[in-house]
Amino acid sequence: MTQEPASIELKKLRYVINGTVVLDGVDLTMGRGEVVAILGRSGTGKTTLLRLIMGLVRPTSGHIKINGLDIVGLSEQELDLIRADMGMVFQAGALFDSMTVGDNVAFGLVEHRRLPASQVAGRVRELLEMVDMAGTEHLMPAQLSGGMRKRVGIARARALQPSIMLDDGPTAGLDPISAAAIDNLIHRLCEQVRVATLIVSHDVHSLRRVADRAALLDKGIFRAMGPLPELEASGDPAIRQFLSGSPEGPLTRDPGH
């Protein structure tokens, strides 16, 4: 039996901009249906990592394989085909404010698929039902709560049935009940369609509910990686500081002292 390639495989990934080393040799392999969380302080390169995986910026060196294909060096046209198999969920949903909910969800279908209007409408209806937002096609983003906007963002990202989802702060700014609902939705989608999901988040409590593994990004490298319970049991002062939220420790200490 042929082994299924990893959904995402990063090898010795390095990214330097204006002389600043953002990523300094990152390795990561994740498979279908797996949820991996990237943790780290603000400004450590977590969102940059997502942008590299999407091919929106180019690495200084190293390899990025998506479903077995190394995307480093591909043309923009070739990258567009790869991106069609990746859904991106932005903070706050990043919906088009001038479009209805239905048109937001249909955007990728209209741009990338030549389908009859009735078929697009049917797919939009299915997607909104999937995220518990049935019947909201006519609403405008301004009429939605933060949690509802996140749900619509997830529906839009799932429109082309990607095998990979990239979530940048899926529960950021949400109250605990709305955050838990989004966590349950992410978990349900991963189980139902075996989509590989890479999450960037500061919300450790939320990630306990959904992440199979977590990785702490610090000074350009993954300081630790594994199931959250293992990280929480770690004796590494940096890991303990981040997970506890303490202002004192190696992550905030002046490197010159």
C-alpha positions in Angstrom: 0.0 0.0 0.0 1.4 3.4 -1.0 1.9 5.6 2.0 0.0 8.9 2.1 2.3 11.9 1.9 2.3 14.4 4.7 -0.1 17.2 4.3 2.5 19.7 5.4 6.2 19.0 5.7 8.7 21.8 6.6 12.5 21.0 6.5 15.2 23.4 7.7 12.9 26.3 6.9 14.7 29.7 7.3 13.4 33.2 6.7 15.4 36.3 7.0 14.2 39.8 6.2 16.2 43.0 6.4 18.9 41.2 8.3 16.5 39.9 10.9 16.2 36.2 11.4 12.5 35.3 11.8 12.7 31.6 11.3 16.0 29.7 11.7 15.6 26.1 10.7 12.1 25.0 11.4 11.0 21.4 10.9 7.4 20.2 11.0 5.5 17.2 9.6 1.7 16.8 9.9 -0.7 14.4 8.4 -4.4 14.4 7.2 -6.9 15.0 10.0 -4.2 16.3 12.4 -4.5 19.5 14.3 -1.2 21.2 15.2 -1.0 24.5 17.1 1.8 27.0 16.8 2.3 28.9 20.1 4.6 31.8 20.8 4.8 35.5 21.8 3.6 38.2 19.5 6.2 39.0 16.8 7.9 35.6 16.9 7.0 34.7 13.3 3.9 32.5 13.7 1.8 34.4 11.0 4.9 34.6 8.8 5.0 30.8 9.0 1.5 30.6 7.6 2.3 33.0 4.8 5.3 30.9 3.9 3.1 27.8 3.7 0.6 29.6 1.5 3.5 30.7 -0.8 2.7 34.4 -0.1 6.3 35.0 0.8 9.4 33.0 -0.2 11.8 31.3 2.3 15.4 32.3 2.5 16.3 28.6 2.5 14.7 25.2 3.3 11.8 23.2 1.9 8.0 23.4 2.1 6.1 20.4 0.9 2.4 20.4 0.5 0.9 16.9 0.0 4.3 15.7 -1.1 5.1 18.6 -3.5 7.9 21.0 -2.7 6.4 24.5 -3.4 9.7 26.4 -3.0 10.6 27.8 -6.4 7.2 27.3 -8.0 5.8 30.0 -10.2 2.8 32.2 -9.0 0.5 30.3 -11.4 1.7 26.9 -10.0 1.3 28.2 -6.5 -2.3 29.3 -7.2 -3.2 25.6 -7.9 -1.6 24.6 -4.6 -3.4 27.4 -2.7 -6.8 26.1 -4.0 -6.2 23.1 -1.7 -5.6 25.3 1.3 -8.2 27.2 3.2 -7.2 30.3 5.3 -9.2 31.6 8.2 -8.1 35.0 9.3 -8.5 36.8 12.6 -12.0 38.4 12.9 -13.1 36.4 9.8 -11.8 39.1 7.3 -15.1 39.1 5.5 -15.8 41.5 2.6 -18.0 44.1 4.3 -19.7 45.1 1.0 -20.9 41.6 0.3 -23.6 39.5 1.9 -22.8 36.4 3.9 -23.8 34.3 0.9 -21.6 36.2 -1.5 -18.7 36.0 0.9 -19.0 32.2 1.2 -19.5 31.9 -2.6 -16.4 34.0 -3.4 -14.0 31.2 -4.0 -16.5 29.2 -6.0 -17.2 32.1 -8.3 -13.5 32.9 -8.7 -12.2 29.3 -9.2 -15.1 27.2 -10.4 -17.4 27.6 -13.4 -20.7 26.4 -11.8 -24.3 27.3 -12.5 -25.7 29.9 -10.1 -28.1 27.3 -8.6 -25.2 25.0 -7.9 -23.3 27.8 -6.2 -26.3 28.7 -4.1 -26.7 25.0 -3.1 -23.1 24.7 -2.1 -23.3 28.0 0.0 -26.3 26.6 1.7 -24.5 23.4 2.6 -21.5 25.3 3.9 -23.5 27.6 6.1 -25.4 24.6 7.5 -22.1 22.9 8.2 -21.0 25.8 10.5 -24.5 26.2 12.1 -25.3 29.4 10.2 -28.2 28.2 8.0 -30.4 30.9 6.5 -28.0 33.8 6.9 -27.1 34.2 3.3 -28.9 37.6 3.1 -27.2 39.2 6.1 -24.3 41.7 5.9 -21.1 41.1 8.0 -21.9 44.2 10.1 -25.0 42.4 11.3 -23.0 39.5 12.7 -21.3 38.9 16.1 -17.6 38.1 16.3 -18.3 34.4 16.6 -20.7 34.4 13.7 -18.1 36.2 11.5 -15.6 33.5 12.4 -18.1 30.8 11.4 -18.7 32.4 8.1 -14.9 32.7 7.6 -14.6 29.0 8.2 -17.4 28.3 5.7 -15.7 30.5 3.1 -12.4 28.7 3.6 -14.1 25.3 3.2 -15.8 26.2 -0.1 -13.3 24.5 -2.4 -13.0 21.5 -0.1 -9.3 22.0 0.8 -7.3 19.2 2.4 -5.4 21.8 4.6 -6.8 24.6 6.8 -4.7 27.4 8.2 -6.3 29.2 11.1 -4.8 32.5 12.4 -6.2 33.1 15.8 -9.6 31.4 15.3 -10.8 32.3 18.8 -9.1 35.6 19.3 -11.4 38.3 20.7 -14.2 35.9 21.4 -16.0 35.3 24.7 -15.4 31.9 26.3 -18.7 30.4 25.1 -18.2 31.6 21.5 -14.6 30.3 21.6 -15.7 26.9 22.8 -18.3 26.7 20.0 -15.6 27.5 17.4 -13.3 24.9 19.0 -16.1 22.3 18.7 -16.6 23.3 15.1 -12.9 22.9 14.2 -12.8 19.5 15.9 -15.9 18.3 14.2 -14.7 19.4 10.7 -11.3 17.6 11.3 -13.1 14.4 12.2 -15.6 14.5 9.4 -13.4 15.5 6.4 -9.9 14.6 7.7 -8.6 18.1 7.0 -5.1 18.9 8.3 -5.4 22.0 10.4 -2.6 24.3 11.5 -3.6 26.9 14.1 -1.8 30.0 15.3 -3.1 30.9 18.7 -2.2 32.3 22.2 -5.3 30.7 23.7 -3.9 27.7 25.5 -7.2 26.8 27.1 -8.9 26.7 23.7 -6.1 24.6 22.2 -6.5 21.9 24.9 -9.8 21.1 23.3 -8.7 20.8 19.7 -4.9 20.4 19.2 -3.3 17.0 18.8 0.1 18.6 19.2 1.5 22.1 19.9 4.8 23.7 19.1 6.4 26.7 20.9 8.1 29.1 18.5 10.9 31.1 20.2 13.8 32.9 18.6 13.2 31.4 15.2 13.0 27.7 16.3 10.5 25.3 17.8 11.6 25.2 21.4 9.4 22.3 22.0 6.8 20.2 20.2 4.3 17.5 21.4 0.9 17.0 22.9 -0.1 19.9 25.2 -0.1 17.7 28.3 3.5 16.9 27.7 4.4 20.5 27.2 2.6 21.4 30.4 4.6 18.8 32.3 7.9 20.2 30.8 10.5 21.5 33.1 11.8 24.0 30.5 11.4 27.4 32.1 10.5 29.1 28.8 7.7 26.6 28.1 6.4 26.9 31.7 6.5 30.7 31.4 4.5 30.8 28.2 1.8 28.3 29.3 1.4 30.0 32.7 1.4 33.5 31.2 4.0 34.8 33.7 5.7 38.1 32.8 8.9 36.9 34.4 11.2 34.3 32.7 13.5 33.5 29.8 11.0 34.6 27.1 11.0 38.2 28.5 14.5 38.4 29.8 17.0 40.7 28.1 19.4 38.4 26.3 22.3 40.6 27.4 21.7 39.8 31.1 
